[in-house]
Structures are given as structure tokens and as C-alpha cells.
Amino acid sequence: MRAISQDEFGGPEVLREIDIPRPEPLPTEVLVRVVAAGINPVDAKTRAGGGVASILGEPPFILGWDVSGVVEEVGHGVHTLKPGDEVYGMPWFPRQAGGFAEYVTAPSRHFALKPTTVDHDAAAAVPLAALTAWQILHDAVHITAGQRVLIHAAAGGVGHFAVQFAKAAGAHVTGTASAAKHDWLRKIGADEVIDYRSTRFEDVTSDQDIVVDLIGGDNAVRSIQVTKPGGTVVAVPGGVSPELATAAEQRGVTAIPFLVEPDGRALTEIAALIDAGKVHVEVEQVFPLSEIKAAHERQESSRAQGKLVVHIAP
């Protein structure tokens, strides 16, 4: 099968197409023919030596965790899926899944039946970003109706799902994004939007119960100022730095790190919301596998609205 590998850390130029044997499913695993794979910031960061490179180890390895495709084979003990099922998932994260390949194997419960109202390209844009938003809001901070939620980088992959999930939970949602994306964010559920390029968010918002920081660095520390005592700041990219921990303690705010994990049950709930028309999946661009380097370059630009996808099946 075709796959995209790398022999060293570096820029998009280190990515190369290889031909390797198709994997075989072990007991409780499924073999999935990948139709499309989503690309996420963690892919570009790991390719360059950051992200989860410390977990994967030294190259060579195959990146990619978001997949949408068709079950080809099932291993002994699989009862939830069968050959021919259209599925999507985020297998194995943060270990190697090898999503940028024609086939992947993983435990069956890392997958769920894909939403029926979207194609594989759109479904591949969902798992990692949507699970991150879902698990932050429902598992980490236990969002409730009436709370005030601030989402930084609200127009990005995780951000646009977080806006919609928070709104569906009955929260008042504020998002930061460039001005060109404000109308779209309001359309998908944001109550307020802040242009981070022209306005310091500390000057125009306050008393947030939850802040989802998808930027990192000083942005998370600054977010403490707008979080009410007893509230929570979720620091996604960089975790909780000493500076963030000190600022949070002084204000009486909880600051927590976050790492997403595979979750087939949550993906089933997310698929139901998509099929009910309550959650929109935003795909900015779909690249063929042969243009994987261009996809990484676009991902690193940090200007994408929603998600980028690589189409793999012929």
C-alpha cells in the first residue's frame, strides 16, 4: 500500500511516498481502507520534531490520526463493526496510527460509524478536532447551560467545533478570530466575536467561566485575567506553565492541561449531532495524497478556516 513517511525531522520536504505491506488486524482490531485523512497542527509539529515526536521516537514513522474509510476486515472478538461499514475515527493517538496511508488497523472501539450526511472528506475532518473540543467541554470542565465560555482561535479546526458544542450545551460563547471570520462564527453559534488583531480580549470581555486556549504561550496567562474566580482555563497547546499556574493560583482560577484520546462513543454522539444538522463541519481544502507537502505548508500557515483534508482513495 501507499503511505507517506519521513526519515528525519524537518519541513514538509522530508515527507515522501513509500510502498509498504498492508497491515493485518489483530484480535479486537479492524482493518480500514482509508478514503480520506484529516491533517492537524500536531501532524506538522511532530513532523518537525515537536508535537508527540517524543512518543513516536525517531523517524521513520507515518503521521496522520484522523481517518474516514471502509472496514475491510475484522479481527476475532469484534462485535460492533463489520466489513463494509463506513467508519471514522482517531485511532491510537498519541501513538502512531499511520493515517496517511491506504490502510490502517486499530481497535474497533477507536472508530464509530461515520455521519451519513457528509462524505468521507468531511468525516475525516472531524475526529481529532471534534474529540478535543468535546472532551474538553464535557469531560474536563463539565460545561453547563448558562455558563460563559471564551474560545481562542475559534475559527480553527478545534475552535469551530468548540463553538458549536458549547452553544449546543446552552452556554454564552465568545470567540477570538480575525475579522474576516466573524460573520461565519456568528452563523455557527458564537454570541460575541473579538478581532485579536485589533483588540486585546482583556479590554472587551470578562467573567468567563471557561476559557479554551488553543493558542498557548502568553495567551493562556492573559486569559486568567478574564476568568472569574472558580473558573477554569484549559491550556491545550503548551500545557500549564509555571507562569500560568502562578497567575491562576493568585486569581483563584483552575488551570488544566489537556490531551485528547480515542473515543468511539463520543464520535457516535458527534455523528448524531452532525446528521441532525446541529453541527457543521468546515473543510477549507482537500488535497490529493500526492500534494501532502502542500497540505502541511497550508497547515503551518495558521490561516485555515476549519480543517484541511488529504484524499487518499483513488
Secondary structure, 3 states (H helix, E strand, C coil): CEEEEECCCCCHHHEEEEECCCCCCCCCEEEEEEEEEEECHHHHHHHCCCCCHHHHCCCCECCCCEEEEEEEEECCCCCCCCCCCEEEECCCCCCCCCCCECEEEEEHHHEEECCCCCCHHHHHCCHHHHHHHHHHHHHHCCCCCCCEEEECCCCCHHHHHHHHHHHHCCCEEEEEECHHHHHHHHHCCCCEEEECCCCCHHHCCCCEEEEEECCCCHHHHHHHCCEEEEEEEEECCCCCCHHHHHHHHHHCCEEEECCCCCCHHHHHHHHHHHHCCCCCCCEEEEEEHHHHHHHHHHHHCCCCCCEEEEECCC
